[in-house]
């Protein structure tokens, strides 16, 4: 079984490949598609943006497509950056500038009010126009300085109480045990199994 993960982010590709290493599923990404042109993510929710990317990927390749839209929701910022997480500091997308802006905005916020969560919506779209939705969230707090060299995005600032470390200080195995994206990917695996057997309806499902 061959699927495309509609992203050019190789960190996401590694996470998915690690999760499905024993499933006999080949994963390719947008980097494997010649002359891929990014689609405009103009949805108002993570799920809407994920669907836009998944539909474009399945239309271009004819493969089952997975696409996620993930982001950071900070309570002190009324849920921002939310769907604008990747471009929080403007174009072009830049993790360092995004993290700098977040630290600046939260500079006067006390530690106990720096609560936040990572949220992920994952859409699978098939060539038969079937679509399936899974979601995941992980709660944490925003640090006052970066810690850790692994991960990407806001991982160096996102403190996970359960591990007393930031996301960027976790091993890939630890991250795949708890991350918002890993939760959504794990929920999608049985749907992929059911797709193989033809035991699926044609409606978007939320699990």
C-alpha positions in Angstrom: 0.0 0.0 0.0 1.4 3.4 -1.0 0.2 6.7 0.4 1.3 10.3 0.2 1.7 12.5 3.2 0.9 16.0 1.8 3.8 17.9 3.4 7.3 18.9 2.6 8.2 18.8 6.3 10.5 15.9 6.7 10.0 15.9 10.4 6.4 14.9 9.9 7.4 12.3 7.4 9.8 10.7 9.9 7.2 10.7 12.6 4.6 8.9 10.4 7.1 6.4 9.0 8.2 5.5 12.6 4.6 5.0 13.6 3.7 2.7 10.7 7.1 0.9 10.3 5.5 -2.5 10.7 2.4 -1.8 8.7 3.7 -2.5 5.2 2.8 0.9 4.0 5.1 3.0 1.8 5.0 6.7 2.5 6.0 9.4 0.0 5.8 13.2 0.5 5.4 16.3 -1.6 9.1 16.4 -2.1 8.7 13.3 -4.3 6.3 15.1 -6.6 8.0 17.1 -9.4 7.0 20.7 -9.7 4.5 20.6 -6.8 2.8 24.0 -6.2 1.6 24.7 -2.7 -2.2 25.3 -2.3 -3.6 28.2 -0.4 -4.6 27.1 3.1 -7.5 29.5 3.6 -9.6 27.4 5.9 -10.8 28.7 9.2 -10.1 25.5 11.2 -7.3 23.0 11.3 -9.6 20.4 9.7 -10.5 22.6 6.8 -6.9 23.3 6.0 -6.0 19.6 6.2 -8.8 18.8 3.8 -7.6 21.4 1.3 -4.1 19.8 1.2 -5.3 16.2 1.2 -7.7 16.9 -1.7 -5.0 18.6 -3.8 -2.5 15.7 -3.2 -5.0 12.9 -4.1 -6.0 14.8 -7.2 -2.4 15.3 -8.3 -1.1 11.8 -7.6 -4.1 9.4 -7.5 -2.7 8.0 -4.3 -4.5 7.9 -0.9 -3.4 11.2 0.7 -2.9 12.1 4.3 -2.7 15.7 5.3 -2.5 17.4 8.7 -2.9 20.9 9.9 -1.4 21.4 13.3 -0.8 24.4 15.5 -0.3 25.9 18.8 -3.0 27.4 20.9 -1.9 29.7 23.7 -4.5 30.5 26.3 -3.0 33.9 27.2 -3.2 34.9 23.5 -6.9 33.7 23.2 -5.9 30.7 21.2 -3.4 32.3 18.9 -1.4 31.5 16.9 -3.9 28.7 16.0 -4.3 28.1 12.3 -1.6 30.8 11.7 1.0 28.9 13.6 3.4 28.3 10.7 3.3 31.9 9.5 2.9 33.6 12.9 5.7 36.0 12.2 4.8 36.5 8.6 6.2 35.2 5.3 8.3 33.3 4.6 7.6 30.7 7.2 10.4 30.6 9.8 10.4 28.7 13.0 13.0 30.9 14.8 11.1 34.1 14.0 7.8 32.5 15.1 9.4 31.4 18.4 10.9 34.9 18.9 7.5 36.5 18.4 5.8 34.1 20.8 8.4 34.9 23.5 8.0 38.6 23.0 4.2 38.5 23.3 4.4 36.3 26.5 7.2 38.3 28.1 5.0 39.7 30.9 2.8 36.7 31.3 3.4 34.8 34.6 4.4 31.1 34.5 1.1 29.8 35.8 -0.8 31.5 32.9 1.5 30.3 30.1 -0.7 27.3 29.4 -1.0 26.0 25.8 -1.8 23.0 23.7 -0.7 21.5 20.4 -3.7 20.5 18.3 -3.7 18.4 15.1 -6.4 17.6 12.6 -5.6 14.8 10.1 -7.6 14.1 7.0 -7.3 11.1 4.8 -8.7 11.5 1.3 -9.0 8.7 -1.2 -9.3 8.6 -5.0 -12.9 7.6 -4.5 -13.6 11.0 -2.7 -13.9 9.3 0.7 -12.6 11.5 3.5 -11.8 10.6 7.2 -10.8 12.8 10.0 -8.9 12.1 13.2 -7.6 14.6 15.8 -5.2 14.8 18.7 -4.2 17.3 21.4 -1.4 17.6 24.0 -1.4 20.1 26.9 1.6 22.0 28.1 3.2 25.3 29.0 5.3 27.8 27.1 8.9 28.2 28.4 10.7 31.5 28.7 13.6 30.2 26.6 14.3 27.5 24.1 15.4 24.1 25.3 16.4 21.1 23.2 17.8 20.5 19.7 15.3 18.0 18.3 11.8 18.5 16.9 10.7 21.5 14.9 8.3 24.4 15.1 7.5 25.4 18.6 8.9 22.2 20.1 11.8 24.0 21.9 9.4 26.2 23.9 6.6 23.7 24.6 7.1 22.1 28.1 5.5 18.7 28.6 4.8 18.3 32.3 4.6 14.5 32.1 8.2 14.3 31.0 9.5 17.6 32.7 11.1 18.4 29.3 10.2 20.3 26.2 9.1 18.6 23.0 12.5 19.3 21.5 14.2 17.4 24.4 12.1 14.2 23.8 13.3 11.2 21.8 11.3 10.4 18.7 9.9 7.4 20.5 8.8 9.5 23.5 7.3 12.2 21.2 5.4 9.5 19.2 3.9 8.3 22.5 2.2 11.5 23.3 2.3 14.2 20.5 -0.9 15.6 19.0 0.1 14.5 15.6 1.1 11.0 16.7 -2.3 10.6 18.4 -4.1 11.6 15.2 -1.8 9.3 13.1 -2.4 6.3 15.4 -6.2 6.8 15.2 -5.9 6.7 11.4 -4.1 3.4 11.2 -7.2 1.2 11.8 -9.0 3.3 9.2 -6.2 2.5 6.7 -6.6 -1.2 7.6 -10.4 -1.0 7.0 -9.8 0.7 3.7 -7.8 -2.2 2.6 -10.7 -4.5 3.4 -13.3 -2.2 1.9 -15.2 -1.8 5.2 -15.6 2.0 5.2 -18.5 4.4 4.6 -18.1 7.5 2.4 -18.6 10.2 5.1 -16.0 12.2 6.9 -15.6 10.5 10.3 -14.3 12.0 13.5 -12.7 9.5 16.0 
